[in-house]
Amino acid sequence: MLVLGDQEVKEDAVNVRKYGEQESESISFIGFQNTIVQQIKERSI
């Protein structure tokens, strides 16, 4: 699940919770983007 609210916009971040997990983490948008691109290249998602 990806959350983009007012707080995330102010911090230039996103809040991410992976499927099946209880915990969520806040990461920079650029970090999230890089992670997704890498996972697509590796076909791990």
MIZA-973392 format. One record per atom (N, C-alpha, C): atom name; x, y, z; residue number from 1; residue in three letters. Coordinates in steps of 0.1 Angstrom, whole numbers, plus 5000, padded with zeros to 4 digits. Layout:
N
+------+------+------+------+-----+-----+
| atom |   xx |   yy |   zz |   n | res |
+------+------+------+------+-----+-----+
|   CA |    X |    Y |    Z | NUM | ALA |
...
+------+------+------+------+-----+-----+
***
This chain:
45
+------+------+------+------+-----+-----+
| atom |   xx |   yy |   zz |   n | res |
+------+------+------+------+-----+-----+
|    N | 5009 | 4989 | 5000 |   1 | MET |
|   CA | 5000 | 5000 | 5000 |   1 | MET |
|    C | 5009 | 5012 | 5000 |   1 | MET |
|    N | 5006 | 5022 | 4992 |   2 | LEU |
|   CA | 5013 | 5034 | 4991 |   2 | LEU |
|    C | 5005 | 5046 | 4996 |   2 | LEU |
|    N | 5010 | 5054 | 5006 |   3 | VAL |
|   CA | 5002 | 5065 | 5011 |   3 | VAL |
|    C | 5009 | 5078 | 5008 |   3 | VAL |
|    N | 5001 | 5087 | 5002 |   4 | LEU |
|   CA | 5006 | 5100 | 4999 |   4 | LEU |
|    C | 4996 | 5110 | 5005 |   4 | LEU |
|    N | 5000 | 5116 | 5016 |   5 | GLY |
|   CA | 4992 | 5126 | 5023 |   5 | GLY |
|    C | 4999 | 5139 | 5024 |   5 | GLY |
|    N | 4993 | 5148 | 5031 |   6 | ASP |
|   CA | 4999 | 5162 | 5033 |   6 | ASP |
|    C | 5013 | 5160 | 5039 |   6 | ASP |
|    N | 5015 | 5152 | 5049 |   7 | GLN |
|   CA | 5028 | 5150 | 5056 |   7 | GLN |
|    C | 5038 | 5145 | 5046 |   7 | GLN |
|    N | 5035 | 5135 | 5038 |   8 | GLU |
|   CA | 5044 | 5130 | 5029 |   8 | GLU |
|    C | 5048 | 5140 | 5018 |   8 | GLU |
|    N | 5039 | 5148 | 5014 |   9 | VAL |
|   CA | 5042 | 5158 | 5004 |   9 | VAL |
|    C | 5052 | 5168 | 5010 |   9 | VAL |
|    N | 5050 | 5173 | 5022 |  10 | LYS |
|   CA | 5059 | 5182 | 5029 |  10 | LYS |
|    C | 5073 | 5176 | 5030 |  10 | LYS |
|    N | 5074 | 5163 | 5032 |  11 | GLU |
|   CA | 5087 | 5156 | 5034 |  11 | GLU |
|    C | 5092 | 5151 | 5021 |  11 | GLU |
|    N | 5085 | 5152 | 5010 |  12 | ASP |
|   CA | 5089 | 5146 | 4997 |  12 | ASP |
|    C | 5092 | 5131 | 4999 |  12 | ASP |
|    N | 5082 | 5124 | 5006 |  13 | ALA |
|   CA | 5084 | 5110 | 5009 |  13 | ALA |
|    C | 5071 | 5103 | 5006 |  13 | ALA |
|    N | 5071 | 5090 | 5007 |  14 | VAL |
|   CA | 5059 | 5081 | 5006 |  14 | VAL |
|    C | 5060 | 5072 | 5018 |  14 | VAL |
|    N | 5048 | 5067 | 5022 |  15 | ASN |
|   CA | 5047 | 5057 | 5032 |  15 | ASN |
|    C | 5043 | 5044 | 5026 |  15 | ASN |
|    N | 5051 | 5034 | 5028 |  16 | VAL |
|   CA | 5049 | 5021 | 5021 |  16 | VAL |
|    C | 5047 | 5010 | 5030 |  16 | VAL |
|    N | 5037 | 5002 | 5028 |  17 | ARG |
|   CA | 5035 | 4989 | 5035 |  17 | ARG |
|    C | 5034 | 4978 | 5025 |  17 | ARG |
|    N | 5043 | 4968 | 5027 |  18 | LYS |
|   CA | 5043 | 4957 | 5017 |  18 | LYS |
|    C | 5032 | 4947 | 5020 |  18 | LYS |
|    N | 5027 | 4941 | 5010 |  19 | TYR |
|   CA | 5016 | 4931 | 5011 |  19 | TYR |
|    C | 5019 | 4921 | 5022 |  19 | TYR |
|    N | 5009 | 4919 | 5031 |  20 | GLY |
|   CA | 5010 | 4909 | 5041 |  20 | GLY |
|    C | 5018 | 4913 | 5053 |  20 | GLY |
|    N | 5023 | 4925 | 5054 |  21 | GLU |
|   CA | 5031 | 4930 | 5065 |  21 | GLU |
|    C | 5023 | 4940 | 5073 |  21 | GLU |
|    N | 5025 | 4941 | 5086 |  22 | GLN |
|   CA | 5019 | 4950 | 5095 |  22 | GLN |
|    C | 5025 | 4964 | 5095 |  22 | GLN |
|    N | 5039 | 4963 | 5094 |  23 | GLU |
|   CA | 5047 | 4976 | 5096 |  23 | GLU |
|    C | 5047 | 4983 | 5082 |  23 | GLU |
|    N | 5048 | 4996 | 5084 |  24 | SER |
|   CA | 5050 | 5005 | 5072 |  24 | SER |
|    C | 5062 | 5013 | 5074 |  24 | SER |
|    N | 5068 | 5018 | 5063 |  25 | GLU |
|   CA | 5080 | 5026 | 5064 |  25 | GLU |
|    C | 5079 | 5038 | 5056 |  25 | GLU |
|    N | 5084 | 5049 | 5060 |  26 | SER |
|   CA | 5085 | 5062 | 5053 |  26 | SER |
|    C | 5098 | 5063 | 5046 |  26 | SER |
|    N | 5098 | 5064 | 5032 |  27 | ILE |
|   CA | 5110 | 5066 | 5025 |  27 | ILE |
|    C | 5109 | 5077 | 5015 |  27 | ILE |
|    N | 5120 | 5082 | 5011 |  28 | SER |
|   CA | 5120 | 5093 | 5001 |  28 | SER |
|    C | 5113 | 5089 | 4988 |  28 | SER |
|    N | 5107 | 5098 | 4981 |  29 | PHE |
|   CA | 5101 | 5094 | 4969 |  29 | PHE |
|    C | 5111 | 5089 | 4959 |  29 | PHE |
|    N | 5123 | 5095 | 4958 |  30 | ILE |
|   CA | 5133 | 5091 | 4949 |  30 | ILE |
|    C | 5138 | 5077 | 4953 |  30 | ILE |
|    N | 5139 | 5074 | 4966 |  31 | GLY |
|   CA | 5143 | 5061 | 4970 |  31 | GLY |
|    C | 5133 | 5050 | 4966 |  31 | GLY |
|    N | 5120 | 5054 | 4968 |  32 | PHE |
|   CA | 5109 | 5045 | 4964 |  32 | PHE |
|    C | 5110 | 5042 | 4949 |  32 | PHE |
|    N | 5111 | 5053 | 4941 |  33 | GLN |
|   CA | 5112 | 5052 | 4927 |  33 | GLN |
|    C | 5124 | 5043 | 4922 |  33 | GLN |
|    N | 5135 | 5045 | 4928 |  34 | ASN |
|   CA | 5147 | 5037 | 4925 |  34 | ASN |
|    C | 5145 | 5022 | 4928 |  34 | ASN |
|    N | 5138 | 5019 | 4939 |  35 | THR |
|   CA | 5136 | 5006 | 4944 |  35 | THR |
|    C | 5126 | 4999 | 4934 |  35 | THR |
|    N | 5116 | 5006 | 4930 |  36 | ILE |
|   CA | 5106 | 5000 | 4921 |  36 | ILE |
|    C | 5112 | 4997 | 4907 |  36 | ILE |
|    N | 5120 | 5006 | 4902 |  37 | VAL |
|   CA | 5126 | 5005 | 4889 |  37 | VAL |
|    C | 5136 | 4992 | 4890 |  37 | VAL |
|    N | 5143 | 4991 | 4901 |  38 | GLN |
|   CA | 5153 | 4980 | 4902 |  38 | GLN |
|    C | 5145 | 4967 | 4903 |  38 | GLN |
|    N | 5134 | 4966 | 4910 |  39 | GLN |
|   CA | 5126 | 4954 | 4911 |  39 | GLN |
|    C | 5120 | 4950 | 4898 |  39 | GLN |
|    N | 5116 | 4960 | 4890 |  40 | ILE |
|   CA | 5110 | 4957 | 4877 |  40 | ILE |
|    C | 5121 | 4951 | 4868 |  40 | ILE |
|    N | 5133 | 4957 | 4868 |  41 | LYS |
|   CA | 5144 | 4952 | 4860 |  41 | LYS |
|    C | 5148 | 4938 | 4864 |  41 | LYS |
|    N | 5147 | 4935 | 4877 |  42 | GLU |
|   CA | 5150 | 4921 | 4882 |  42 | GLU |
|    C | 5139 | 4912 | 4881 |  42 | GLU |
|    N | 5127 | 4918 | 4878 |  43 | ARG |
|   CA | 5114 | 4910 | 4877 |  43 | ARG |
|    C | 5111 | 4903 | 4890 |  43 | ARG |
|    N | 5114 | 4910 | 4901 |  44 | SER |
|   CA | 5111 | 4905 | 4914 |  44 | SER |
|    C | 5098 | 4909 | 4920 |  44 | SER |
|    N | 5090 | 4917 | 4912 |  45 | ILE |
|   CA | 5077 | 4921 | 4917 |  45 | ILE |
|    C | 5067 | 4917 | 4906 |  45 | ILE |
+------+------+------+------+-----+-----+
***
